[in-house]
């Protein structure tokens, strides 16, 4: 057994290393960046990240091919579903006002390797998202001039006939990204004002679309003569919801900017709510106007809004809509270019990515090197890849980040509270610490109480707490609630605080994946009989609900002054289930590309990140001290410390057993 324990020790240490959590300083507001963003700035950043090409392109595509006029319901349901993920981001952004978004949140609650992989995928998400919007921006502008730019490029520059890339280099898309990167590097105030200008123009155009569109609206276009309100039925509405969900991707820019907010505790949740409400309202009203202006089956998916005004005889209005669409796409470009370098900066600041990207310009207070390098990468993607190939790869990283953030909310909410670094440092440097009882005192106290139980641990993370099974007071976070003690105490009462919740979150993820896999692949790919499909759905559904129940019966952390997600763990659990379902709806090629990107990320982490992690450098060196804990039957906890002998001596040296003194024996009598 001893040899087995020694053989497993390296594996245990490796697991502890890759799953170590990030330690925050006591002053979470301290930063090398510039805190200058207000609630309005953050809200406009969120609106700019969500209301872009989706408003001018996605509405027409979903209305014509998927849902018909019922696209209004699709956007409403998608907005509610996005709200669950947005609430999780808002709590983290207010509670931990640090840049890094999903990466930082995962690092604080799940572990280092998971945080790196999430950050690695968020980097890809922002690069592809920015490149895709630049391609859409270029294509929309090109369509106004009857594709003159594309024809000139293919005729006088070059045309490619290579699989998986575009037919011609889109120099306009690459150029707009390089110009935007140049302006972003001047600082957060310049970026914010540019976003304000484009957002105001975009919202002005949206108001124009709504007012003039409702004047031109014809209720006949929703009648049975044109196919009715929901020509594709409930299945069409749900399929449209899955597509419309991606229109709201972009609100995480608010959480990513929390380290540059003046008052993130209030600004982040308020800005998240305002931006999501404005985006949802805009999508619903614009889709209503669009399907009332012209019949849904006659829409042009590429430029539905401008084409609708052209067809009603108002060509000048179509040009105004085109200007608004270009401004809206500019806000999305700025949002991606604003967020991406800050994710890279956060990872580099923690030592998990190359340190050159953590350098902040002393004048502009932004990571200029990260902005220039990754802005150039984004321009390269827009230059050579087609829009369709980029969009297919965009969704999976976003949904994975949403899933981990929701799981992180549950873990963090039920996590035992840790002492601050000041307390731990003061206790370690206290010149007059309270003396620990000697081994003789411990044995005497144990003999006076009766049975003696002894526990030994060499791990600095081991936490031993007194069991208060009879107490009716509020317990520590992660412990079983007092009202559930008579029912579940024998089964779960001996577990450490937070241990059951951690296993339940893992079971929640596994059951969610299993349930969604049965729903997505059960009929077609797996071809399961009805009874087998129903049985699997019941089993995995019960496992999912049981995991939520086991989490709920434990105590949460006390309410803080910052925003908190309501109905935990049910709201994050529903968000996890939805995100997993949408991920499994993606095609196989997306999963293959995603796997290749994950392998590349693991190579970067194990080749660089794990060796330069600042959390690894903070870990104290192994000390020749062992802590011995003696728990008496009365429930009290006594700790003694003794030196650890080397391995060669520990096998032969006799174990010292303290002899009771005459005074101890007399006290016992």
N, C-alpha and C positions, 0 to 999 in steps of 0.2 A: 504493500500500500504506500509506503514511504517513497519507494522508487517511482511508483506511478504518479504520485503527487509532484515529485521533482520533475518528471518528464512532462507533465502538463503545465508546469509553471511558465515556461516561455510562451505557450499559447495563451495563457490567461493574461500575461503581461501585454502581449500583442493586442488582444481584444480591448484591454483597458486603455491602451495607447490610442487606438483608432476611434474609440468611443468616448474620449475625454470631452468634457463640456467646457465651453468658454466661460471665463471668469471676468465679470465686469468690474470696473473700478467703482468706488463709492460715489464719485461724481459722474453720473451718466451724462450730464450736460457738457462735460469737457470735450473739446474737439479742436482739431487743427483746421477744420473747415470754417466757413463764415456763416453764422446764424443770422439770416436776414430775410427769410421767407415768412410771409404772413398767412393767415387762413385763406384769404382771397387768392394769393399766389399759388398755394397748394391746390385749392379747388380748381383753378383754371388749368393747372398742370394735369390734374386728373381728367377734366373735361377734354383737354387736348389729346390726352392719351387714348380716350375712348371714342370720341366723336370725330372720326376721320373718314377714311375710305369706306368703312362699313356703311356709313349713312348714305353715301352716294352710289355705292356699288352693290352692297349686300342686300339692301332692301328690295331692289328690283329683282335680284337673282332668286331670293327665297320666295318672293311673291309669285313669280312666274313658274318656277320649277317645283316648288315644294308645298307651299301652304295657301297660295291665293291671297285674298284680302284678310284671311285669318292670320297673316303674318303679324298683325297687331297683337294677337294673343301670344304668339311665339316670342315676341320681344318682351311682353309683360312677364311671362314665365321665366324667360332667360334673365331678366333683371332681378327677379326675386332669387333665382339660383345664384346669381353673381353676388347678391347682397350677403349671402352666408359666407362666401370666401372673403368678401371685403371687410366684414366685421372682424374676422380673425386677423387680417392685416392691420386693421385700425387698433385693435387692442395691443398688439405687439409694437406698432409704431409709437403709440402713446406711452407704453410702459418702458420700452427700450428705445429711446430716440437715437438710434445709431444707424448709419447708412449700411446697406447690405441687404435689406428687405428679407426675402425668404431664406437666403443664406444665413444671415445673422440669427434669425428666429430658430432655424434648425440647429445651429451651433449651440445655442443656449439651452436647448431642451433634449435633443436627440443624440448628438455626438458629432465628432469632427469629420469622419469620413462621409457621413450622410450630408453634412453641411457643405462639404466640398463638392460632392456630386450635384447637389441642388444648385449651388452657385455656378458650377460648370455648365449646367443645362440652362440656367437663366442667361448666362452670357450668350449662348447659342440662340436663345429665344430673342433677345434684343437685337443681335446682329441680323438674324433672318427677318425679324419683324421690320427693322429699319430698311433693309434691302428690298423687301416686298412692297413696302409703301412707296419707296422711291421708284420702283418699277411701275406701280399703279399710277403714281403722279406723272411719270413720263408718258405712259400710255394714254392717260386722260388728256394731257396737253396735246399729244400727237393726234388724237382723234379730232380735236377742234380744228386742226389744220389739215384734215383729210389724209393723215398718215404720211405727210411729207417728210418728216424727220426719219422715219423708218425706211422709206424708199431711198432717200439720199444716202443713208448709212450703208444699206445693202448694195447700192450701186457703186458708190465711190470709195467706201472704206473697206468693208469685208463682209462676207456672209459665211457662217459656220454650218457644217452638216455633221455635227458631233452629237451622239446621244446624251441625254440628261442635261444639256446646257442650251442656252438660247440660240436662236438662229443668227442673231447679230449682236455685236457689243452695244449695249445701251449706254452711250457716253453721257447722255443727258441725265440719266438717273445717278450715275457715278459722280457727275459734276455737282449736282445739287447736294449730294451727301458731303462732298468735300467742302463746299461753301458753308453748309450748316455746321460742320465740324470746326471750321475756322472761327465762326461766331461763338460757338459753345465754349471754346477755349478762353474767351475773354472774361469769363466769370459767371457766377450764378445770376447776378443782377441783369446782365446783358441777355442771358438765356431766358430769364423770366419776362423781361420786357418784350422780347421778340415773340414769345408765346402769347403774351397779352394782346399784342397787335393782331396776330393771326386768329386768335380765339374770338376777339371782338368782331372782326370782319366775318368770320365763319358763323357766329351766332346771329349777326345781323342778316346774313343771307338766309339762315334757317327761319328767322322771323318773317322775312319776305316770302319765302316758300309757303309758310303756313297761311299767311294772310291772303296772298294772291291765289294759292292753291285751293283754299276753302271757297273763294269766290267762284272758281271754275269747277268746283266739285259737282258731280252728278250721281245721285243715289242709285241710278239705274245700273251703274257699274258693279253694285253689290247685289243686284237682284238675281233671280233664278235665270233670267234671260242670258246673263253673262256667266252663269255657272254657280252663282250663289256666293255666300260669304266664306264658306269652308268647303271648297270643291274637292279637296283631298281628305276630308274627314279629320278625325282626331289623330290618326297616325301622321297625317301631314303636318298638323300643328306641332306634334312632339318632335318630328324630324326637323321642322323649322326651328324649334327651340334649340336643338343641339347645334345647329349652324349659327343661330343668332347669339348663342352664348359667347362666341369668340369676338363678337362686336364690342363686348365690355372688357376685353383684355386690355389692360393699360392703367387700371386704378392703382396698381402696385407702385407706380411712380411716386405716389404720395408717401407711402411708407419708406421708399428708397431715399426720399428727400428729407426725412424727419430729422437727420443730424444737422440740417441747414435751416430748420424752422426756428422761429423766435420762441414760441411757446408750444412745443410739440404735444404736450399732454392734452391740450384743448384743441389745437389746430388740426391735428391729424384725424381724429374721429369726426370732427365737424366737417372738414374738407372732404373726407371720404363720403359721408352721407350726402352732402350737397352735390358733389360731382356725379355720384351714381344716380341721384334723383333727376338731375338735369339731363344726363345722358339717356336714361330710360324714357323720360318724357319726350325728348327730341326724337328718339327712334320710333316711339308709338305714334306721335302726331304726324311725323313725316311719312311713315308708311300708310297712315290713314289717308292723308292728302293724295299720295301717289296713286293708290288703288281707286280713289274716287274720281281722280282727274281723267284717267284712261282705263279701259278694261285691262284687268290683270294679265290676261293671256297674250296681250299685244305689247308688253313692256320689252324694252331693250335692256338686257342684263348688264351691259357694259357702262351705259350712261343713262340710267332710267329716268332720273329727275329732269335733266336738261332736255332729253328727248321728248318727255311728256309735254313740256312747254312748247317745244318746237312743233309738235303735232297739233297742239291747240291753236297754233298760229301766232304765238308770241316768241319769236326768235330772239328778241332782245332779252327776254327773261331767261332764256336758255343760256345766254352768255353770262348773265349775272350768277346763275347757278354754277356754271363752270368755274368762275372766279372763286366762289365760296368753296367749291370742292378742293381746289388747289390750296387754298388757305388752310382748310381742315387737314389736308394731308401734310402740310408743313408742320402743323402742331404735333401730329403723331411722330414725324421725323425728329423734331426737337425733343419730344418725350423719350424716344428710344436713345437718342444720342446723349441725353441728360442722365438717364438712369444707368446705362451700360458701364461707363467709366467708374461710377461710384460702387457698383458691385465688384469690379476688378480691384478698385482701391481698397475696399473692405477686406477682400481675400488676401491681397498683398500686405496689408497692414497687420494681419494675423499671422503672416509668415507662410501661408499655404500656397501663395502664388509668387511670382518673381518680384523681388523687392523694389525693382525700378519703377513699378507701377504705383507704389505707395507714396511717391514723391509729390508734394503739393507745392505749387508755385507760390512763392511768398507774396506776390503782388495780387494775383487774381484769386488766390485761395481755392484753386481747383486742381485736380490731378491732370495736368496738361499732357504728360506723356501717355497716360492711359487713354485720354480723349483722342489724341492724334493717331495713335497706333490702331485702336479698335475702330475709329471712324474710317480709317483707310481700309481696314479689313471689310467693313460694311460696304464701302464703295466698290471694292473688288467683287463681292458677292452680287451686288446689283449690276455690275458690268457684264458678267458672264452667265448668270443663271436666269432662267425664265420665272415669271411670276407664279405659275402653277406649281412648279417644283419647289419654290420657296414656301408657299402657303401650306403645302402638305406636311412640311417638316416643322411648322411653327407651333402646332397645337400641343404636342405631347410634352414638351418641356414646361409649358405654362401649367397644364393640368397636374403634372407631377409636383410642381412647386406648390400649387394650391393644396394638394393632398397632404404634403408634409407640413405645411403651415397649420392646417386644421388639426393634424395629429399633435403638433407641437403645442397648440393651445391646451389640449387635454392634459398632456404630460406636465406642462408648466403649472397649470392650475391646481393639480393634485400633488405637486412636488413638495417635499418637506422644505420648510424655510431654512436657508443656510445663513450662518453668521456672516456679517460683513467682513470685508478684508481688514478694516481697521480693528475690529474686535479680535480677529485671529492674529493680526500682527502684534497688537498690544499684549495679548496673552503669551505670545512667543517671546516677546522682549521684556516682559515684566521681571525686574530684578528680584522681586520678593514674591515668588508665587506661593500659593497656599500649599503647604506640604501635603504630599500624598500619603495615605496610611501605609505602613509597612506590611510586609507579608504576615508578620506575627499578629498584627492588629486585625488583619483581614480574617485570618484563620480563627482568632478568638471570637470575632463577631459572628462568624459563620457557625462556630460550635455553640454559641449562645442561642442562635436562632434555630438550629437543627440541621437540616439537609444543606449541603453546600454544592452549588453548581458553578463550574469554572469554564470560561470561554477565553481562548487565545486568538489574537489576530495580528498579522503583520501588515494589514492594509490600512492606509490612512483614511480610507473612505468608509470604513466600517462604522455604522452608527447603532448604538445600543440605547434604547429608551426604556423607561419604566412603564410597565403595563398597568393601565388603569381601567380594568374591566368593569368595575362597579361604579365608575364615575359617570355622572349625568351631565357634566359640563361639556362645552364644545371642545373637541379634541384637536390635535395637531393635524395639519394637512396631510393627506395620504392615509390616515387611519380610518378604520371602520366607524361609521356613525354609531352613537350610543344607542339609538333606537333600534338598530339592526343587530346589536350585540347578542341578544338572546337567540336570534334565529341563525346568524351566520358566524357567531363568535368562535365556535369550536372548529369551524372549517377554515376561517380566514384570520382569526384573532392573533395567531402566532407569527404572522408575516410582518416584515419590516414595513414602515410607512412608505407608501408609494410603490411597493413591489407588486401588489396585486393590480394596481392601475397600469403599470408598465406592461405586464403580461396581457392585460385586457386590451390595451391599445394594439398590441401585436395581433391578438386574436381578432380584433375589430378589422384590421387591415386585411388579414387573410380571409376572413369570412366575406368581406366586401368584394374582394377580387373573385372569390369562388362564386358568390351569388351573381355578380355581374357577368362572369364567364358563362354561367348556365343560361342567363337571360339573352346574351348576345349570340352565343354559338350553339345553344341547345337544339334548336329546330333544324338549322341548315347544316352546319359543319359536323356536329356530333350526331345528328339524326336520332335523338333519343326518343323512346316511346313516351306517350303522354304521362303514364303513371310514374316512370322514372324521372321525367322532367319535373313533375309536381313534387315528388318526394325530395329531390335535391334542393328545390327552391324552398321548401318548408324547413329542411335541415339547416341550410346555410342562413336562411332568414332568422331562424331561432338563435343560431350561433351569434349572428350580428346583434340581435336585440339583447341577448344574454350578456354580451360584452359591454354594451351600453349600460345595462342594469348594474353589473358589477362595478363599473366606474362610478355610477351615480350614488351608490350606497356608501361611498367614502367621502371624507370631509375635504372641502376645497379650501384654498387659501382665503384669508379674510379679504373682504372687499377693500379695494384701494381707491385713492382719489381719482385715478385715471380711468379711462373707459374700459369696460369689461364686456365680453360677449355674453348675451343672455342665454339661458337654457343650456348651459354646458353640462353634459357632453353631447346633447341631442343636436344642436345646431352644427357644431363641427362634424359630428357623425354623419349627418345628412349631406354635408358638403363633401366628405370623403366618398360616400356612396355615389354621388352624382359625378364627381371627377373621375373615379375609377370606371364608371359606366361609359363616359365619353372617351376615355383613353382606349378602352377595348373596342370602340366603334371605329378607330382609325385603321387604315389598311396595313397590310403586312410589310410593304416597302418602307413605310414610316418607322416601324419597329426595328427593321434591319438597320436603317441609317442611325436610329437612336442608339442601338447597341454598339455600333462602331464608335460613335461619339463617346459613349460611356467608357469603352475600353481605352480610348485615348485619354480620357480624364483620369482613369485609374493609373495609367503610366505616369502622368504628370504628378499625381499625388504621391505615389510611392517612390518616384524618382526625385522629387524636390520637396513637396509640401510636408510630408511626415517628418523630414529631417530638419526643417526650418520653422516648424510650428512654434509660436511663442508660448502656447500653452504647454508644450513639451519642455521648453526651456524653463518654465516656471516650476515644473514639478521638482520637489526636493529630491536630492540624491538619497539613495537607500542608506538608512542609518542602522547602526547596530543596536537597536533598541526594540524591544517587543512590549506591547501593552497586554496586560493580563487583567481581565475583567471578572469580577466575582459577583454573582447575582444571588442575593439571599432570598429565602422563601417569602420574606415580608415584602419583597418587591424593590428594595433599595439596591443601588448600583455602586460598587466600589471598584476603583481602578488602582492598580499598582504597576510599576514600571521596573523592568529588570534588564540587564544587559544580555545580549544574545551571544552565545559562544560560537566560534567558528565551527564549520561542519565537521572537521576532523576531530575536534575535541568534544563536540556535542554528543557524538555517538558513544564515547567512552566515559566522559565525565559524569559522575553521579549527580542526580538532581537534588538541589538543596531543599531540604524541608525544614522550615523554621521550628525550633523547639520552644514550646510555651515557657515563659518565664514564671518564677514562683508567684509574682504578682498577678499574672494572668490566671494561674490555677486558683489562686486565692479568690480572685474576682469571680471565677466560675462557680466556686463553692458558695 
